[in-house]
Amino acid sequence: MDQGRCAGYGYQPGTDAFAKCMMTIDVAREKRDARDHPSDARMKALSIERNGDTRFPVCSAADMDNNLDTVNNAWYGPNCRQR
């Protein structure tokens, strides 16, 4: 699909310009994925920052996006707060 997109822009396969186009699309996808799917460390930090903020529910096993911090025995996730 990406190859077709770059070819649609007029780049010829096998050229440096085509490779650069493919790389640009890949980097943009990775940035978008990182933004849409926070890293595990970022989710943990967000959950801790939200402690005491009643706008967010307390993290639990009920949400499939949450993970268990086995060191602190606490759940964390992208849309909740630790205890």
PELINNOR-V136808 format. One record per residue. N is the residue number from 0. RES is the residue in three letters. NEAR is the number of other C-alpha atoms within 10 Angstrom. Layout:
BEGIN
N,RES,NEAR
N,RES,NEAR
END
This chain:
BEGIN
0,MET,6
1,ASP,12
2,GLN,16
3,GLY,12
4,ARG,13
5,CYS,20
6,ALA,15
7,GLY,10
8,TYR,11
9,GLY,11
10,TYR,19
11,GLN,14
12,PRO,14
13,GLY,8
14,THR,10
15,ASP,11
16,ALA,14
17,PHE,18
18,ALA,16
19,LYS,13
20,CYS,18
21,MET,19
22,MET,13
23,THR,13
24,ILE,15
25,ASP,13
26,VAL,11
27,ALA,11
28,ARG,12
29,GLU,12
30,LYS,11
31,ARG,11
32,ASP,11
33,ALA,11
34,ARG,10
35,ASP,9
36,HIS,12
37,PRO,14
38,SER,12
39,ASP,14
40,ALA,10
41,ARG,13
42,MET,21
43,LYS,23
44,ALA,16
45,LEU,19
46,SER,23
47,ILE,16
48,GLU,12
49,ARG,18
50,ASN,15
51,GLY,13
52,ASP,13
53,THR,10
54,ARG,10
55,PHE,14
56,PRO,15
57,VAL,19
58,CYS,22
59,SER,19
60,ALA,13
61,ALA,7
62,ASP,13
63,MET,8
64,ASP,14
65,ASN,20
66,ASN,18
67,LEU,15
68,ASP,11
69,THR,8
70,VAL,6
71,ASN,7
72,ASN,8
73,ALA,16
74,TRP,21
75,TYR,28
76,GLY,27
77,PRO,19
78,ASN,17
79,CYS,26
80,ARG,27
81,GLN,22
82,ARG,15
END
